[in-house]
């Protein structure tokens, strides 16, 4: 899996003096990260002198590279500010996002992914967040409150694939523009220190690994035969016969893999 990060923040310009590029025309601060302006960022007045900055990474080829890139982000921020205390350097308020772009080889989410997988992935993220011991309860609540917002709207099962609405939890338009599939709801709101920062990103990696496993398990390319209103799907261990009802260009159903001998409903683009 490849990764790319956008880390939107408010920086203390007394401690961190950076040249900031224009939107989508950044200035490199090293070989991995660049800075960009973003008109959506709003100061909260925590520092006497502050500025909204979006840090954009290069593309990382795997999780190991991506995690190393995030540690490089900490290293350069701390080095330039001469402080290891995140609270003295930057903060993340409700105007800040932390969008993650990712891709899995040549897999096309728009054409192939089951909508139900995205619902399950969101649930997985919240469960992992809730049980994490390194993140304060206050920060957890901030993350949850910020997860669905104007720039990362919640969609119901049948609305997830809205290719022209980039401001959704899952941004298919980014994939269409060859910028990787985008998870827009991940955020760092209220993150207080580097331990929370890295704990949140490790949850993100774990969540996207869950998503990848679900795709491999229930990806529908070459596994479905359509016969009238019956879909026959072959799984590694079981064959399922699924009664469906066609609506627009989707067959709409919900799926529970534990239902081995029942009438099973799933959701899938055909």
C-alpha positions, 0 to 999 in steps of 0.5 A: 500500500502506498501513502501520502499525507496532508497535515494541516496545522496552526504553527507558532511563528515565534518558534517555527519560522518557515517559508510557506508555498501557495496552495498546490504549489508548495515550498520544500522544507526537505526531501520529504515534506513541503509547506502550502497555504490553505485558505480554510485554516483558521487561527485560534489565538493560542500563540501570540503569532501564528499561521495556518500551514499545510504540510504535504508529504511525498508518496511513500511506497509502504507503511515502513517508509510512511512511518519513517516519513512521519518521524522525519516530520517530527524531527524537522519541526523540532529541529527548526523550532528548537523544541521537542514540546509540540504544545510550544510549536503547533496545534490542531484545531477544528479547521485542520484536517489530516487527510491520508491518500493511499492506493493498493497496487492497481486496485480501483475503489470506485469500480470494485469496492463494496460500500459496506466495507467503508462502513465497517472500516469506520466502525473499526477506526472508532473501536481502535481509537476508544481502546487506545491507552496512549490517547487522552479521553479529551483528545479521543472526544475531539477526534470523534467530534471532528471526524464527520464535518463540512469537509468530510461529510458522512454518507449513508450506504447508498451515497458513498460513491458520489464521484463529484463530492470530494468533501466526503469521508471517502473521496473517490474524486481523488482516485479519479484524478490519479492522486490516490484514494483519500480518507478525509475524516482522519484528523488530529484535532486536540492532539497534545503531544507527539505520543498522541500524534504517533498513536493516532497514525498507528491507528490509521495504519491499522485501520487501512490494513483492515480495509485492505483485508476486507477488500481482498476478502470481499472484493467482487471482481471475477467472483460474481455471476448474475442470473436474473435477480440472483447473484452467485458469489464464490468465497474461499470456503463457501458459496453464497446465493444472494437475492438482490433488487436492482436500483440504478447501477447498484445492487443494494444489500447488506452482508454479514459473513456469519450468515452461512445458511441464510438468505444473505444481502450485501451491497456491491457495484456491478 
